Amino acid sequence: MKLTLKPLASDIFITIYVIITLLLRFKFEYNNEAISPVLSIVMGLCFVVILWSLIKLKILNPNWFGLFNSKSMSNE
């Protein structure tokens, strides 16, 4: 049995994940004034790769809150 989330749950998870990772990055950069911009970019890329891999593995099925037409709706 493969773990998958419904589209609305995936959208909510992605939104919360993005907000938390941005807050973590801002907090980390604020507390350490001597942080390198390269380290910040690498940390951001790592967070994006984690999210991308969850979508590619079909664990997350984003619907982007219905902003874009899905393939099944465009064929009707």
C-alpha positions in Angstrom: 0.0 0.0 0.0 1.5 3.3 -1.1 1.0 6.4 1.0 -0.7 9.2 -1.0 -2.4 12.3 0.0 -5.6 13.7 -1.6 -5.1 16.9 -3.7 -6.6 19.3 -1.0 -4.5 17.7 1.7 -1.4 17.9 -0.5 -2.1 21.6 -1.2 -2.4 22.3 2.5 0.8 20.3 3.3 2.8 22.1 0.6 1.6 25.5 1.9 2.5 24.7 5.5 5.8 23.2 4.4 6.8 26.3 2.4 5.8 28.7 5.2 7.8 26.7 7.8 10.9 26.3 5.7 10.9 30.0 4.9 10.5 30.9 8.6 13.4 28.5 9.4 15.6 30.1 6.8 14.8 33.6 8.0 15.4 32.7 11.6 18.7 30.9 10.8 19.9 33.9 8.8 18.8 36.4 11.4 20.6 34.7 14.3 23.8 34.2 12.3 24.8 37.4 10.7 28.0 35.8 9.1 26.0 33.3 7.1 27.1 32.9 3.5 24.6 33.6 0.7 25.7 30.3 -0.9 24.7 28.4 2.2 21.3 30.0 2.2 20.8 29.1 -1.5 21.9 25.5 -0.9 19.5 25.2 2.1 16.6 26.5 0.0 17.5 24.1 -2.8 17.5 21.2 -0.4 14.0 22.1 0.8 12.8 22.4 -2.8 14.3 19.0 -3.7 12.5 17.3 -0.8 9.2 18.8 -1.9 9.9 17.9 -5.6 10.8 14.3 -4.7 7.6 13.8 -2.7 5.6 15.0 -5.7 7.5 12.8 -8.2 7.0 9.8 -5.9 3.3 10.5 -6.0 3.1 10.9 -2.3 1.8 14.4 -2.8 -0.8 15.1 -5.5 -1.1 18.9 -5.7 -4.1 20.5 -7.3 -2.7 24.0 -6.7 -6.0 24.9 -5.0 -7.9 24.5 -8.4 -6.0 27.3 -10.1 -5.0 25.3 -13.1 -7.2 22.9 -15.1 -6.4 19.3 -14.5 -6.0 16.9 -17.4 -9.2 15.0 -16.7 -11.2 18.2 -16.8 -9.8 19.5 -20.0 -10.7 16.3 -21.9 -14.4 16.6 -21.1 
